[in-house]
Amino acid sequence: MKMTMHIDEDVLDRVMKITGAKTKREAVEIALNEMARRHKLKELFTQGLGLTPEELKAAFAPDSTTSDTATLRVAEDKTPYGKSGHS
């Protein structure tokens, strides 16, 4: 879909640097996909995935019993540029 938008150039430049996007369009698409991904994760965590808080902590930070600070790393397969992730 083609549209005209007014986007803060400083923010757009920052997104391009952070993501490595080569075009403004790619930067906007990456940012929108990231926002949707974060919302989906928030929904999943709100639902609790059917686990107790202790089970969630163990599933995402198995070594958290030996460390005060646990690191959560989440990744998804990238959708090829220009393709939607939905069928």
N, C-alpha and C positions, 0 to 999 in steps of 0.2 A: 504494500500500500504506500502510495506516495502522499506526503503531507508537508506542510510548511510549519516549522516550529521555531520559537525563539528560545535558545539555550545559552546559558551563561558560558562564554568562551573559556574562562579560566577553569570552570568545573570540567568542561569537555576536554580541555587540554590535559588536565590532571588525570581524568579517566583514561585517556589515550596513553599516557605515560605508564600508569599503573598496570593496564591490561596488555600493553604492547599492540593495541589496535592500530592498523595502518591507515584507516579512514575514519571520518567522523561517524558515518553510518554504522560501521562495525563497532565503534565505541559505544554508541547508543544501544545497539542490539545486545552487546555483552552486558551492559549495565542493567538493561531491562530483564534479561535472562537471570542475572545474578539476584536481582530483587525478587523475582518469582521463586527462585531456588531457596532463598533465605526464608521466604514466607512459608513455603512447603515444609522446610525443616522445623520452623517454629510450630506449625500445626502438628507435625508428628511428635515433637517433644511435649506439646501440650496434652496430647492424647496419651502420652506415656508409653506408647508402643506395647501396652499390655504388661509392662514390667513394673516391679516395685522400684522406688528410687535407688535402693541398694543394687538391684540387678542392672538398672540403667548405668549407674556409675561403673560397675564392674565390666559391663559390655563395652563402654566407650573409653575407659581408662583402666585396663586390667592391672596395671602396676600402681594404681592410686593408693593401695594400702601401704606402699613403701615410700610414697612421695606426697608432700603437702599440695603440690601443684600438678594437676593433670592436664595434658594437652589433648584437645579434641581435634581430630583431623577428619574432614569429610570431603569426599570427592565424588563427582559424577562423571560419566562419559560425556564428552563434549558432543553436541549436535553439530553436524557439518554446517558451515556457514550457508545461509540461504535456505536451509531445510528446517521444517518445524519438527519438534520432538514428538508430535502426535500423529497418529495414523488416521 
